[in-house]
Amino acid sequence: MRLQIKTALLGAAASVIPVAISSLILLPPLSAEWRENAGRRRQENLRAAGSILEKRLGDLKSATQLLAEEVSFAALSEGAGGSGGAPARVRLQDILAHARDDYALDFLLIADPKGRVTARSNDTPGASEYLLQPERVNALAEIAIANGSRRQGAAIAAAAVEADDFLRRMWLDKIAAVKMADGGAVREALMLEAAAPVFVSGRFAGIVLVGQMLNNYHAGRASQPGAAALQTPLIVEIRQTLRPGVDDDWGALVALRETVVTSGLRNGPGGEPLLKGSRHDSNSFEESFKAEDRIYSVAWQPIKSARGDKIGALGVCGPAEELIGPARTARNSLMAIAIGAFAAGGLLGLFFGGAISSRINRLIGAVNRMGLGELSVSITDRAPRSRSNNGQAAGSDARLDGAGFDESGKAIVSSEHDEIERLAEQLDFMRESFRQAIERIRKR
C-alpha cells in the first residue's frame, strides 16, 4: 500500500509541476499586460469624460450666447416702449428666471460694463454688488467685459470657484455645502460658468454671466424640453454615455481643490453617494479610496479656471478589481487547473501504483509458497498456472514454458517483457530448477 501511495504522490507532483512552472513563467508578464490594458481603458474613459466636460462647457456657452441676444432684444424693446411700461430691471429678472428653469442653471445675472450687477435671477441685486471687486474678481466676467469693450461678442466658458458670500446672495449656500469625512465642511462651490457680452444698437451694454454648480449634484433635475443637454448633471451624463445600462460600482467624481464634492458612486439604489467629502490629493493622477469595505481606484484629470489655474479635478472611478481582477482570475484559473492536474495525476498514480503493487504482491505470494515447498505452481505476475508432475503447464498460457537455459546454465529471459515480468521469469526458472532437482533426488 505504501508503494501505491508513493506512486500516487509522484504522479500528482509530476502533473502539477509543469502547471506551476508555466504559471511562474507566464503569469507575471500576463498580469502586467492585463493591468496595463485595464489602466489604458481607465485612461480612455477619463479622456472621454473630459470630452463630455468640454461639451458641457460648449453647450453652456451656446445657451449664454442665446441669452445675451435675448437680453439685447429686450433692451431694444424697452427703449422703443414695447415693454408695456414694465421696469427694465423687473423685465430682465423675469427673462433670467425663465432661462434658469429652461437650462437648469443655478444662477444668472447681468452686469454693466463696469461689472456692477444690475439684475439676477433669484432676487434684486444690491446697489454695490460688483463682479470686479478688488478683493474678489470674477475672472470670466473680467474677460467678457474686456472682450465687449473691444467689440468682441463671442461667449466664453470655463470652470470657476465661487465663495460662500456669493453663494448666499444666490441662495445656493445650503445646496453647495459639502460635509467632509473629517467633520469639516466645504463652503465654496465648483461651477461651470459662461459669460457673453450684450450689445444694444452696436454699443457694449454689459454682460450676461451664468453658472451651473457641480457640488452635490448626482441626481437628475426637472427636465425641460429643448434644454436636455444641460438638464442632466455632469457625472450622470458621463455614466450614461460611457456605461449605459450597466448597474455596477462605476461612476465619475468631481473634486474641488482637495475635497471630493460630487460622486456618481451610489450605495445601492437610492443610496447616498460614496466617497463624497473624501480627501483628494490634488497632485495625484491616480488614487485609491476605501468605502463600504471596497477599494475604489480613481483616475484624475485637472479642471482649470479661465486663467489656467488648477481649481479642481474630474475623475472616473471603479472597483480596484477592474485593474487587478483579470490577473486574479488568471491566478484562480491556473490554481484550479493545478488542483485538477494534481487530483488527476494522483488518481492515475494511485491506479498504476495499485497495478504495480498487485503484481509485486502476487510474486511475493508465489515466493512464499515456493519457500513452503509448493513448487507445482508457476511464478508469474499474471494469473497463476498449475503444473503436472512432469513439469508441463496445465494452463492455457504457456509463455513461460518456452523459457530455457543457455550453454553456461544461465536462464534465458525474454527482453521484450518489463522488469516485473522478467523477475517473474527468473523466479520461475529458479522454481523449476528446484523442482527438477528434487525430482532427480527422489528418483535416486
C-alpha positions in Angstrom: 0.0 0.0 0.0 2.9 2.3 0.7 4.2 1.9 -2.9 0.8 2.8 -4.2 0.6 5.9 -2.1 4.1 6.9 -3.2 3.2 6.4 -6.8 0.1 8.5 -6.4 2.1 11.3 -4.8 4.7 11.0 -7.6 2.0 11.2 -10.3 0.3 14.2 -8.6 3.6 16.0 -8.3 4.6 15.2 -11.9 1.3 16.5 -13.1 1.3 19.8 -11.1 4.9 20.8 -11.5 4.6 21.7 -15.2 1.5 23.8 -14.4 3.3 25.5 -11.6 6.4 26.2 -13.7 4.2 27.6 -16.5 2.4 29.8 -14.0 5.6 31.2 -12.7 6.9 31.9 -16.2 3.7 33.2 -17.8 1.6 34.8 -15.0 3.8 37.9 -14.2 4.0 39.2 -17.8 0.3 38.4 -18.4 -0.7 40.1 -15.2 1.3 43.2 -16.1 -0.3 43.2 -19.6 -3.8 42.9 -18.1 -3.2 45.6 -15.6 -1.8 47.8 -18.4 -4.8 47.2 -20.6 -7.2 47.9 -17.7 -5.3 51.1 -16.9 -5.4 52.1 -20.6 -9.2 51.6 -20.6 -9.5 53.7 -17.5 -7.5 56.5 -19.2 -9.6 56.2 -22.3 -12.7 56.6 -20.1 -11.1 59.6 -18.4 -10.4 61.3 -21.7 -14.0 60.6 -22.8 -15.2 62.1 -19.5 -13.0 65.2 -20.2 -14.6 65.5 -23.6 -18.1 65.4 -22.1 -17.0 68.2 -19.7 -15.8 70.2 -22.7 -19.0 69.6 -24.5 -21.0 70.7 -21.4 -19.0 74.0 -21.4 -19.7 74.4 -25.1 -23.5 73.8 -24.5 -23.3 76.3 -21.7 -21.6 78.8 -23.9 -24.2 78.4 -26.6 -27.0 78.9 -24.1 -25.4 82.0 -22.7 -24.9 83.5 -26.2 -28.6 83.0 -26.9 -29.5 84.5 -23.6 -27.3 87.6 -24.4 -29.1 88.1 -27.6 -32.5 87.8 -25.8 -31.4 90.4 -23.3 -30.2 92.7 -26.1 -33.6 92.3 -27.9 -35.4 93.0 -24.6 -33.3 96.2 -24.1 -34.1 97.4 -27.6 -37.9 96.7 -27.0 -37.7 98.6 -23.7 -36.1 101.6 -25.5 -38.9 101.5 -28.1 -41.6 101.3 -25.4 -42.5 97.7 -26.2 -42.3 96.6 -22.6 -45.8 97.9 -21.8 -44.3 100.2 -19.1 -42.7 97.4 -17.1 -39.5 98.4 -15.4 -36.4 97.2 -17.2 -34.9 95.5 -14.2 -38.0 93.5 -13.5 -38.3 92.5 -17.1 -34.6 91.3 -17.1 -35.1 89.4 -13.9 -38.1 87.7 -15.5 -36.0 86.7 -18.5 -33.3 85.3 -16.3 -35.7 83.4 -14.1 -37.2 81.6 -17.1 -33.8 80.9 -18.6 -32.7 79.4 -15.3 -35.5 76.9 -15.4 -35.2 76.2 -19.1 -31.4 75.5 -19.0 -31.2 74.0 -15.4 -28.8 76.8 -14.4 -28.1 77.6 -10.8 -27.5 81.4 -11.2 -27.9 84.0 -13.9 -27.0 87.7 -13.7 -26.5 90.7 -15.8 -23.7 93.3 -15.1 -23.0 96.7 -16.7 -19.7 97.4 -18.5 -18.1 98.3 -15.1 -19.1 95.0 -13.5 -21.9 96.2 -11.4 -24.7 93.7 -11.1 -27.9 95.1 -12.5 -30.2 92.0 -12.4 -30.0 88.4 -11.3 -32.4 85.5 -11.5 -33.2 85.0 -7.8 -33.6 88.5 -6.3 -32.9 92.2 -6.8 -29.2 92.9 -6.6 -27.8 95.3 -4.1 -26.6 98.8 -5.1 -22.9 98.0 -4.5 -22.9 94.4 -5.9 -19.9 94.1 -8.2 -18.3 91.3 -10.1 -14.9 93.1 -10.3 -14.4 93.9 -6.6 -10.7 94.3 -5.8 -10.7 91.5 -3.2 -12.5 89.1 -5.5 -12.6 89.5 -9.3 -14.7 87.1 -11.3 -12.1 86.1 -14.0 -14.8 85.1 -16.6 -16.7 88.4 -16.1 -13.4 90.3 -16.4 -12.6 88.6 -19.7 -16.1 89.1 -21.1 -16.1 92.8 -20.2 -12.7 93.2 -21.8 -14.0 91.4 -24.9 -17.1 93.6 -25.0 -15.1 96.8 -24.8 -13.2 95.6 -27.8 -16.4 94.8 -29.6 -15.8 91.0 -29.5 -19.1 89.4 -29.0 -18.3 85.7 -28.6 -19.3 83.9 -25.4 -16.7 82.2 -23.2 -17.0 79.3 -20.7 -14.7 77.9 -18.1 -14.8 76.4 -14.6 -14.7 78.7 -11.6 -14.9 78.6 -7.8 -17.5 80.8 -6.1 -17.1 81.8 -2.4 -19.7 81.5 0.4 -20.7 85.1 0.2 -21.6 84.9 -3.5 -23.5 81.6 -2.8 -25.5 83.3 -0.1 -26.6 86.1 -2.4 -27.7 83.5 -5.0 -29.4 81.3 -2.3 -27.1 78.5 -3.1 -25.0 78.2 0.1 -27.0 75.3 1.7 -27.1 73.4 -1.6 -23.4 73.8 -2.2 -22.2 72.9 1.3 -20.4 69.5 1.4 -19.7 67.7 4.6 -16.1 66.4 4.7 -15.1 63.0 6.1 -13.0 64.6 8.8 -16.0 66.5 10.2 -15.4 69.8 8.4 -17.4 71.3 5.6 -16.7 72.9 2.2 -18.5 76.2 1.8 -17.3 77.1 -1.7 -18.7 75.7 -4.9 -17.1 74.5 -8.1 -19.1 76.0 -11.0 -19.2 75.7 -14.8 -19.7 79.3 -15.9 -20.2 81.1 -19.1 -20.3 84.8 -20.0 -21.3 86.7 -23.1 -21.2 90.4 -23.9 -24.5 92.2 -24.5 -24.7 94.8 -27.3 -27.5 97.2 -27.8 -27.6 99.1 -31.1 -23.9 98.3 -31.5 -23.0 99.7 -28.1 -21.5 97.5 -25.4 -24.1 97.4 -22.7 -22.8 94.8 -20.3 -22.5 91.0 -19.9 -24.6 88.0 -19.0 -23.0 85.6 -16.6 -24.5 82.2 -15.8 -23.3 79.2 -13.8 -24.1 75.5 -13.2 -22.9 74.1 -9.9 -21.1 70.8 -9.7 -21.2 70.4 -5.9 -23.6 67.6 -4.7 -25.4 67.1 -8.0 -25.8 63.4 -8.6 -29.5 63.1 -9.4 -31.4 64.4 -12.4 -33.1 67.7 -12.3 -36.6 68.6 -13.6 -36.4 68.1 -17.4 -37.4 71.0 -19.7 -38.0 70.4 -23.4 -35.3 71.9 -25.6 -32.6 72.1 -23.0 -31.8 68.4 -22.5 -28.0 69.0 -23.0 -27.8 70.9 -19.7 -30.6 69.2 -17.7 -28.6 66.1 -16.7 -25.9 66.5 -14.0 -22.4 66.2 -15.4 -21.5 63.0 -13.6 -24.8 61.3 -14.6 -24.2 62.2 -18.2 -20.7 60.7 -18.0 -22.1 57.5 -16.6 -24.9 57.3 -19.1 -22.5 58.0 -22.0 -19.7 55.7 -21.1 -21.6 52.8 -19.4 -25.2 53.0 -20.5 -27.5 50.5 -18.8 -24.7 49.0 -16.6 -25.5 48.8 -12.9 -22.1 48.4 -11.3 -19.7 50.2 -9.0 -18.5 52.7 -11.5 -19.0 56.4 -11.8 -17.5 59.9 -12.0 -16.2 62.1 -9.2 -15.6 65.9 -9.1 -13.1 67.4 -6.6 -12.9 71.0 -5.5 -9.2 71.5 -4.8 -8.6 68.8 -2.1 -12.2 67.6 -1.5 -14.5 65.3 -3.5 -17.7 67.4 -3.8 -19.7 65.2 -6.1 -19.8 61.5 -6.6 -21.6 59.3 -9.0 -20.9 56.1 -6.9 -24.1 55.1 -5.1 -24.6 52.9 -2.1 -27.3 50.8 -3.7 -30.4 52.2 -5.5 -31.4 55.5 -3.9 -28.4 55.4 -1.5 -26.1 58.2 -0.6 -23.2 58.9 -2.9 -20.0 57.2 -1.8 -16.6 59.0 -1.4 -18.2 62.4 -1.3 -16.3 64.5 1.2 -13.2 62.4 0.9 -9.8 64.0 0.8 -8.2 64.2 -2.6 -4.5 64.5 -3.3 -4.5 67.4 -5.8 -1.1 66.4 -7.0 -2.1 62.8 -7.8 -3.4 61.5 -11.1 -4.4 58.1 -9.7 -5.7 57.3 -6.2 -7.3 54.6 -4.2 -10.2 55.1 -1.8 -11.9 52.7 0.6 -15.7 52.8 1.1 -18.2 50.1 2.2 -15.4 47.6 2.6 -14.4 48.0 -1.0 -11.4 49.6 -2.7 -12.0 52.0 -5.5 -9.4 53.2 -8.0 -9.8 56.7 -9.4 -8.0 58.3 -12.4 -8.0 62.1 -12.3 -7.5 65.0 -14.8 -7.4 68.6 -13.7 -10.2 71.2 -14.0 -8.8 74.6 -14.8 -10.2 78.1 -14.5 -10.3 80.7 -17.2 -6.8 81.9 -16.1 -5.4 78.3 -16.4 -5.2 77.7 -12.6 -6.0 74.2 -11.4 -9.0 74.5 -9.2 -10.4 71.0 -9.2 -10.3 67.6 -10.8 -12.6 65.3 -12.8 -12.2 61.6 -12.1 -13.5 58.3 -13.3 -13.9 55.7 -10.5 -14.3 52.0 -10.4 -13.5 49.0 -8.2 -9.9 48.2 -7.9 -10.8 44.7 -9.1 -11.1 46.2 -12.6 -7.3 46.7 -12.6 -6.3 43.5 -10.7 -9.3 41.3 -11.5 -8.1 39.8 -14.7 -4.8 38.8 -13.1 -6.6 37.4 -10.1 -9.0 35.5 -12.4 -6.0 34.1 -14.2 -4.3 33.0 -10.9 -7.6 31.4 -9.8 -7.9 29.6 -13.1 -4.3 28.4 -13.0 -4.8 27.3 -9.4 -8.0 25.4 -10.4 -6.0 23.8 -13.3 -3.2 22.9 -10.9 -5.6 21.3 -8.4 -7.3 19.4 -11.2 -3.9 18.2 -12.5 -2.9 17.2 -9.0 -6.0 15.2 -8.5 -5.9 13.6 -11.9 -2.2 12.8 -11.5 -2.8 11.4 -8.1 -5.6 9.2 -9.3 -3.5 7.9 -12.2 -0.6 7.3 -9.9 -2.9 5.5 -7.5 -4.2 3.3 -10.3 -0.8 2.4 -11.8 0.7 2.1 -8.3 -2.1 -0.3 -7.4 -1.4 -2.3 -10.5 2.3 -2.5 -9.8 1.7 -3.3 -6.1 -0.7 -6.1 -7.1 1.9 -7.6 -9.4 4.6 -7.4 -6.8 2.3 -8.9 -4.1 1.5 -11.7 -6.4 5.2 -12.5 -6.8 5.7 -12.3 -3.1 2.9 -14.7 -2.5 4.4 -17.1 -5.1 7.9 -16.9 -3.5 6.3 -17.6 -0.1 4.6 -20.7 -1.4 7.8 -21.8 -3.0 9.5 -21.4 0.3 7.0 -23.7 1.8 7.8 -26.4 -0.8 4.9 -25.7 -3.2 6.8 -26.0 -6.5 4.0 -27.1 -8.8 2.6 -23.6 -9.4 4.5 -21.4 -11.9 5.6 -18.0 -10.8 4.2 -15.2 -13.0 2.9 -11.7 -12.5 -0.2 -12.8 -14.4 -2.7 -15.4 -13.5 -1.0 -18.4 -11.7 -0.9 -21.7 -13.5 -0.7 -25.3 -12.1 1.8 -27.8 -13.4 1.6 -31.6 -13.6 4.2 -33.9 -12.1 6.2 -34.0 -15.4 6.5 -30.2 -15.3 4.2 -29.4 -18.2 1.9 -26.4 -17.9 -1.7 -27.2 -17.1 -3.0 -23.7 -18.1 -3.6 -22.3 -21.5 -0.8 -19.6 -21.2 2.4 -21.4 -21.9 4.5 -18.3 -22.5 6.9 -19.0 -19.6 7.2 -22.7 -20.6 9.3 -21.7 -23.5 12.0 -20.3 -21.3 15.2 -22.3 -21.0 18.9 -22.2 -20.2 21.9 -21.3 -22.3 25.0 -23.5 -22.6 26.5 -22.0 -19.4 23.4 -22.9 -17.5 22.1 -19.3 -17.2 18.4 -18.7 -17.6 17.2 -17.3 -20.9 14.9 -14.3 -20.1 12.9 -12.5 -22.7 14.0 -8.9 -23.3 10.5 -8.0 -24.5 9.0 -8.1 -21.1 9.1 -5.4 -18.4 11.1 -5.7 -15.2 8.5 -7.3 -13.1 7.7 -9.9 -15.8 11.5 -10.6 -16.2 11.8 -11.0 -12.4 8.8 -13.4 -12.5 10.6 -15.4 -15.3 13.8 -15.5 -13.2 11.9 -16.7 -10.2 10.0 -19.3 -12.2 13.3 -20.6 -13.7 14.6 -20.9 -10.1 11.4 -22.7 -9.0 11.6 -25.1 -12.0 15.3 -25.8 -11.2 14.4 -26.6 -7.6 11.5 -28.8 -8.7 13.7 -30.8 -11.2 16.5 -31.1 -8.7 14.0 -32.5 -6.1 12.6 -34.9 -8.7 16.1 -36.2 -9.5 16.8 -36.7 -5.8 13.6 -38.6 -5.4 14.5 -40.9 -8.4 17.8 -42.0 -6.9 
